[in-house]
């Protein structure tokens, strides 16, 4: 059936039509970057180019494919659901939306095991509030009580920001420089100007950007008491996963409390067990007022995004439930996919595996780094959220190209192209981890020579 | 859903139904994947770490020997709690003491053969455990796996799943606390046929160790996964006139009544030569056996074998209860019912396996005819399993051993604990290899070496090629901390990066004295034996 709908004479023919009818700049960019990828078949952590080349996916579209491509359990759940459900009617109470909301509020946080005895506690660096920040496996966020739905991460961020403005009666939004929250109206204004100014979508009067890991700058932005919310990716993804300094996020939360702003945790890329806990923010001892998840929440099978909020932050749902609506937000098929995804993600076995996988990469990458210390200059890692730093302003682009050649798909960080985003799946097998590390080691070595011979600094992006 | 919402179809909507696999198969697969990770880590542990883990797990099991004995009897309705306590201790700290001097971890150097053997564990062991010896079997399989650096997924018999799951978790928690990798022992809470099938056929399962009924064992062998499966028993015991009949009688009654005959090694049919019969029967009665009259025997046979098949309601029930159910009045002290019959033939139900204290009794004119009768017992079932003999004539014993189709014969010892290695120098186990006779791949009692193989570094035979100096070279390491490490963010780990594993073998000065695969723990074994005998005699006296 797919062949009847989609058919091209050749890859070249397809790429030409892609430029003609879809996105000429983007299509050409990948060709120029040495990644002429047109994904056809996909299965587990493998994607296959139309010409048959196999790639291990460590991009995962920011965690969308955490559980692998076409995870059989999620696919089965969606297939079964399609015998009964479709997107649904967004006005009415819905079976699937209600079940997912309940699972997110109740089941999901409870399903996270407390860390077994003997696991190291946090080092408790300076700036930690007593008894919270940095303690690994800290309790899941408390107080989240309501769920709102979108169809994508940007929409969910917009819902979160609107909810915060309603709850506080303030307009100001503070985010960090080089943040990425999506491309819809409010979300794009909260993110880096890279994606806003082209569309005249920046709003400097309402949206303040402060440097990451700078509590003084944060306090300065909040001091006027006109800020509705601080929105933070727990680890800024598109900026190359710079890690929050010990105590930083807890400090931001404290400042929010002091100046009457809400704390919005953007967990689109860091949630869903990627850091070894369901939500990365729980490792920082922060109870956010609002938590946003998208991408991987529905297993890459049917788009849905969610906003979890405290009663206080979700007040509009009581005051005027029709105030925000979305035809596709919380589509029932997506909710079913999300329910299954959440069930899989919260299995104690999966959490354990993520810890094993993370440890394997800690060791394996350290060994590679020891071979190329001057080139492979840094490893930012929190669980399976990893940013690999290279000693060249465009370093990650060289590595990306060589990885592609060697059967691995990983993407550079748009807002810091020195850094490669390295995001392995949460269900990886030991064998595939070893294979991936070997391919990575060889590609990093070759990219070093490429970068050494390069004088240009590459294109924009 | 409630009826208040009209449904377009006849079936009510149940969202959960769309999402939950009732067989639990995906969850079981997740367990295997976690197990694969744990096995990968555990396979690189050094001997001292393994020892600490094994000791901790065994001690935790032994500490709950009493609790689990009571629980097993409560849950399954089988057996005698007092006896299960003994088995639980023998199969936890007892078994660890027995193997204390063994080493299934450290490489061994054979200078003469110019070969170095590097132990390599099987990996993920799928342990199918029975309802009859539930906790003891869980203990044995888990501990043998830990000794060899294997990880285990336990799939208990549904009749005993509660106590088995708890026992497995107790061992798991103690093992992890002592440094074992997370997931080293896991347990299936809701075993079902499709789930067990999924576990058995999964490529991540390295070896199946199946104890249970014939169908389970055959399924294990046909799964395509390497399997160690063992068949059922049906134990003939021959007594001739050269035996110490008083001792033989006491041993047989003690053994047949131990845990109400629930060990598969228990005596099924007593074959006695005419010359010894009268005296042996006197002694048997004295020891607590009751000789059924022909009419009584028929009532018992009908009760135990309705329609010709053994009624499992009587597994592990005591003699007086069986007598009462058959409408018989027997002395209160009765521990074993003796059921005489003439000929061991397929139509004689009493000649088959009886996991309850009813012992068939056949008189034979000579030891040679006794051997024929024993062969006949094993033609019905139990080939490859075990037999017993009470005699002081080596020629008879040798002929018996060479003629009956079993792979162990308990000599002048009760069969229950004798063949299980608790009162002989066989390996102590609840899993009895039935070998080629019994269509199994193992002939011995289940032993740690069944779960570990060796990579052999074989040098050129030519002495001109020098053999390397491997003295003290050990490729294994103690874990640096919890395994896996908690994923602490890289900017919070402190200044010391974790030592990368696999950086090459380390030399150690302390070397294991014992070559692992040659058992020698006679002192400890003697102690266990004494403990068990002491307890048994107290029980017999009380």
Interface residues (C-beta under 8 A of the other chain):
Chain A: X73 X77 X80 X81 X84 X95 X96 X99 X115 X116 X117 X118 X119 X120 X122 X123 X125 X134 X136 X137 X243 X245 X246 X275 X276 X283 X336 X339 X340 X343 X344 X347 X349 X350 X352 X353 X354 X355 X356 X357 X358 X359 X362 X363 X366 X367 X379 X380 X381 X382 X383 X427 X429 X430
Chain B: X13 X15 X16 X18 X19 X21 X26 X27 X30 X31 X33 X34 X36 X37 X38 X40 X41 X176 X177 X182 X183 X186 X481 X482 X483 X484 X485 X486 X487 X488 X489 X490 X491 X492 X494 X497 X498 X500 X501
